[in-house]
Amino acid sequence: MEKVIPLWERPTLRAAAGDTLRPGGFALTDRAAEAMGMLPGWRVLDVGCGLGATMARLCSRFGAETFGVDSSAEQIARTAMPGTVRARGDRLPFADAAFEAVFCECVLSLLPDPEAGLDEFHRVLGKNGWLALSDLHASGHDACGAGSCAERAVPPTRTRAMVEGAGFEVVALEDHSGLLRDLAARLILAGETGCGGHGRAGLGYHLMLARKRRICHV
Ligand SMILES: C[S@@+](CC[C@H](N)C(=O)[O-])C[C@H]1O[C@@H](n2cnc3c(N)ncnc32)[C@H](O)[C@@H]1O
């Protein structure tokens, strides 16, 4: 059977989005970092860091000390940033309370077990640590095939429930579906014909900001 190349490894996404493999480029990254009051020296983990663009941005613009994990050997090999390791988002190779902030941009819904991922984000964050999540969401739609970013997208209410269930307090949930429509248009212009999922009805994009509040799982 022919191997399906996931959208985030296709040249069309690089052509449409550059090194930020998601809708909006750095717009939501900067928005989240500013909202949490990121300070120089913060230790920040980017889960599903792709090409390391967010790490470089948070380092150069906010003075953060950045680390990144990605499950793809190809992505890690393309990443120029130091501090990147190959690892799954739901099995983070870091100590408890190691970070002031965790970023997870366009990745949570790709994890086979997002709840296990959120538990890990909670574990590696220090007291009152920040979680910045941006992701695709869906309001009930036909399944899209393997390799689509939207394959396992869920409604934002479901993501919110999972985030709260992992021990976070959601402090902001914003709809940014316009950024998704913009990327969909650029993907078409770049020649993307596969089921990227970005242009389908019922699909949107959001930014969620949350803070670690309590120890979960008694
Ligand atoms: C849409 S891209 C986003 C990359 C990056 N966050 C960005 O915005 O540029 C999704 C990334 O998640 C990674 N990924 C997929 N499943 C993963 C998993 N289970 N654990 C860690 N990373 C994963 C992919 O390899 C890919 O680099």
The ligand as an ORCA input file, in Angstrom:
! r2SCAN-3c Opt
* xyz 0 1
  C       0.934     20.460     11.907
  S       2.573     20.121     12.403
  C       2.876     21.456     13.547
  C       4.335     21.642     13.827
  C       4.675     22.852     14.704
  N       3.995     22.801     15.983
  C       4.323     24.117     13.984
  O       3.285     24.680     14.299
  O       5.081     24.523     13.089
  C       2.360     18.727     13.509
  C       3.650     18.231     14.144
  O       3.312     17.306     15.159
  C       4.226     16.227     15.109
  N       3.581     15.070     15.745
  C       2.591     14.287     15.272
  N       2.244     13.347     16.169
  C       3.045     13.550     17.250
  C       3.194     12.897     18.507
  N       2.427     11.828     18.839
  N       4.118     13.354     19.372
  C       4.903     14.410     19.049
  N       4.822     15.070     17.870
  C       3.899     14.645     16.988
  C       4.488     16.055     13.623
  O       5.674     15.338     13.365
  C       4.561     17.499     13.171
  O       5.872     18.013     13.250
*
